[in-house]
Amino acid sequence: MEHGGDLTSATERFGGEPDDWLDLSTGINPHAYPVAGAVSQKAWTALPAGAAEERLLAAARAAYKVPDHLGLVAAPGTQVLLSLLPRLLPDGPVALASPTYSSHRKVWSRDGRSPVEFSSVYALPADARIVLLVNPNNPDGRLIDVKSLLDIADTLTARGGFLVLDEAFADVVPGASLLPHLGDQNVVVLRSFGKFYGLAGLRLGFLAGPSPVTARISALLESWCLSGPALEIGTAALRDTDWQDRMNRQIADEMADLTLTLSAHGLSVFGGTPLYALAGLRNARGLHEALARRRIWTRIFDYAPTWMRFGLPGSADNLQRLSDALADAQREH
């Protein structure tokens, strides 16, 4: 599954300007963390300081409940971090829980280590040395419990392998993260900043894991790989527990409204997280294109022709716009 959020193909095929579109193709929070006042003028004009990165990492360690014995590294997006893992983790067969975000397969295949796909964590390939899991999963929101994850981690550690866990959406599912429960297992955990905080353009992500791994990643990243504004905004947002709590309540309410709207128009919502809903219908492509003619962009999947994913509309007016478009599209069909 490719990422959403790029309206280029939508406008080329269906017309209009980007501002005409309601983009529901991403799982990014439509209510961004307020950055006004969170960035000093110096952050824009001076080279990023080491002390600012230390403050960011301390804030991330507290927010994500990273145990003290684990290393933690920040980079300009988790995409950068996951692309480094094939050259840092042990040789051996790689297994990927699917369907999921396609970049995990791409970065390992590019390194000549094409992952074997599996659909259930209870049927891991017996020879797998590296296992890639997204939890909660994208696009279906599948959640693997902590005990099962620890069992997998213990098994792989005994083999001299690693569990790679992508927790991009764990901010919106309390209790989902494995990080607070980790001991000395061979596990690396990726945490995305931009999705929950609605600041994907800031390009900020984190990786926690055994210190030898994070030290090697730090050595590979160039000096000043994070901008001054990213350091300051990230630190402020990760420390702002009041905003985090309010936002989690707000998006849960908005997802309930979105689910009711989709259900009222005959779509069966069977998966997702508070940031996106996965619905099933007979002809997902047909509805996707009908909505696109009304300048609403959604996600469909080649491997699942009955699946359609909707991000949060972000306002009552946008939700009504979606509802009206669904009614028009269904009359059209």
N, C-alpha and C positions, 0 to 999 in steps of 0.2 A: 504494500500500500504506500503510495507516494504521499508526501505532505500536501496539505491544502493551502489556501491563502493566496494563491497566485491567480489573479483574474485575467491574465493575458489570454489564455485560451478561451475563456468565457466571452470576453469582448470581441475577440477575433471571429468567433463563430456566430455569436448571437447579437453583437452590436452593443451600442451604448458606451458610456464612459465609466471608468471604475466607480465614480461617486454615485452612479445610478443604481448600483447593485447592492443587494443585501447578501453579504457573504456569510453563508452558514457552513462553509466547507472545512473550517478548522475546529480544533478543540481549544482555542485560545479564549480566555476570559474576555468578554466584551467590555468589562468594567476595569479599566487599567488602574494600577496603583497610581495615586496622584503624585506626579514628580515635581510639581511646583514647590519650590522651597527645599527640595531634597538635594539640589546640586549647587555647589558653590561656583563662583566665577573662576576660581583657581582650578577647578576640575577641568575646565575647558581649555585653559591656557598653559598649565604646567604638566610636565611628564608625571605619570602616575607614580606615587610614592609607595615604597615597600610597606610602610605602616598602614596605608589605606587598604592594601591587600590583606594584611594581617587582621584588620578590623572586619573586613568582609568574611574571611574564613571563620573567624570567631562567631560572627552572627549566623553563618550557615551551619556551623557545628551545633549551635544551640537550637536553631530552628528545626533542623533535621534529626536532632538527637543522635549525633554521631559519637560513638564511644571514643574515649580519650586515646585508646591504644591504636585506633585506625588513623591512617593518613587521610588528608583531604586536599583536593586541588581544584582550582577554578580555571575556567577557560571561556573563550568567546563562543559559548553554545555547546550543548552535549554532542552535537554532530562532530565537532573537532575531537572530542574525547573518545567517542566510540570508534572513530577512524584510526586511532592510535593503538587500540587494543590488540589487533592481530599480530603486531610485531613485538608485543610485550608479554603476552600470555603464552603458556606452554604449547608445544606442538601436540598434534593428535586430533582425532575426529571432533567435529563441531556439530552441535545439534541446536535447532531453533524451534521453539514452540510457535506454531503458526495456526491461522493467519495472523499477521501482525505488521508492524511498521517495516517497510521494505529496506530501509537503510542498514539494518543489522545484517541482512543477507548480503547486501551489496559490498560492504566493507570487507567482510571475510572472504567473499568470492573473489574480489579484486586481488586479495593476497594469495589466491590459489587454494583456499580452504573452504570450498562450498559447503554450507551447513546442510545436514540431513534434517528434514522437517518432521516434527511429531506433533500430535494434536492433544495429548494428555500427559501431564507430568507423572502420571502413574505408569506410563509406558516409555520411560526414557530409553534411548538406545543403549544397549549394554556396554558398548565400547566408547561412549561419548566422554571426552575429556574436558571439553568446553561446552557449557549449556547456556543458551541465551533465552532469557525470559523477560517479557514486558508485563509489569504488574502494578496497577490494573492494566489489562491488555487493551490495546487499540486495534480494531474498532469496537470490540464487543463488550469491553468492560470486565471480562473474565478476571476473577480475583483468586489468587492462590493463598491459602492460609499460611501463617507464619511457621507452624509446625512442619508442614510439608516442605516449605522452602528450606528450613534448617536441615531436614533429612536429606534433601538433594545436595545441599552444601556440604554436609558431612560425607556423603558418598563420593562426591567429586574431589574433595580434599584428600580422602584416602587414596584416590587414584592419581594424585598429583596434578589434578585439574583445577578448574575454576568455574564458579557460577557468575555469570554476568547478568545483573538485574537492572532493568530500566524502569525506574519509578517516576516517569515523567508526570503522571497524573496522581501520584500518591498524596499530594497536598489536599485534594478534595475528597479523599476517602480516609477518614480518621482510623488509625490502627492498622493501616495496610502496610506501612513501611517495615522492612526487615532490619533496618539499621540499628534501632535500639536493642535488638536481641542478638547481635553478632558477637561472637567470641573470636577464636583464632581460625575460623574457617577461611578457605580461599574464596572470597566473594568480593566483587567490585560492584558498587551501586552507583548508578547515574541518576542525578536529580536535575530536572529542567527548571529554570527560573521563569522563563517567559510565559508559560502557559497559564499558570494560576495567577500570576501578577499582571497578566495582560500586556506584557512588554516584550513581545517576541523580537522586536527590532533592536532591543538593547544588546542581544546576543550574549547570554550569560548562562553557564551551566557548571555543574559540579560533579566530581567523582570521588567517592570514598572507598577505601579498601586498604589492604595491607600496605604498610609504609614503604617497602621496597618498590611496589608498583607505582604508588603515587609519586615517589621520589624520581623515578625514571620518567614519568610523564612530565613532571615539573622541569626536568632537564631538557626535554624535547621542545617544550613551549618556549617561544621567544620572549625576551624581555619586553615588558609593557604590552603583553598580549591582551590585557583588559584595559579599556579606556577609563579615564578618570571619572566620567559620569556613570559608567557601569559600576565602578567600585562604590561610589557614594550612594547611588539609588539602590543598588542591591543590598547594601548594609542597612539603609533606612527601612526598606521593605521587609527584610528578614527579621528585623527587630520589632516590627510593628504588629504585635500579637492582637491588639484590639481590631485593627483593620482585617487581619486574617480571619478572626472569629466572625466578624460582621459579614465578610464576603462569603464565607462558607455557608452561612445561613441564607444569604441573599440568593446565591446561585442554586442552592437546593430548592428554594421556593420557585425560582424561575424555571428550573428543570421540571418541576411538578406541573407548572402551567403549560410548558411546551409538550410534555407527555400527554396531557389532557387534550390539547389542541390536535395533535397528531392522531390520537385515538378517535376523536370526534369525526375525523375525516377518513376513518377506515384503515389507518396504518397501525400495525401491531408493533409496539415498542417492546423489544425483547432483550435489549442490552444497552450498555453505555456507562457513563459516569455523570456527575453533576455538570460537566462541561460539554457533553455531547450525548445524543440519543441515537441508538441504532434501531431502525424500524425495518419491518419486513412487508413486502407487497409483491404482487404477481409480476408487475412490469416496472421495476425500479428505473430503468433507463428511460422509459417513456415519460414517467412523472418528472424525472430529473430534467429532461429536455423541455417539458411543458413549463416547469418552473423557471428554467433559464430564459425562455421567451418572455417571461415576466420579470426578468432581471433578478432572480433569486438563484444563488449558486449553492449546490449541495454536493455530497460525495456519493459516488457509486463505486462498485467493485467488480472487476472483470471476473474474479474467481467466485463471486456470489451474486448472480444476477437478480436476486430478490432482496438484496440488502441496500439500504439507503441511510446515510448518516446526516444528522442535523446538529449543527452547533447552536448555542444559545442566541436568540435574536437580539437580546440586549435591552429591549424596551417593550412596553405595552403596544406602542404603535407598530413596531417591527413585527411583533407577534401577530397582531391583527392583519398586517400586510401579508404574512405567510398564510394565515388562515384563509383570507380572501383569495389568494393565489391558488391554494389547494382546492378550494371550491370551484374556481374557474377551470382549473386544469382537469378536474374530474368530470365536469360538464362537457369539456372539450373531448374527453375520451369516452 
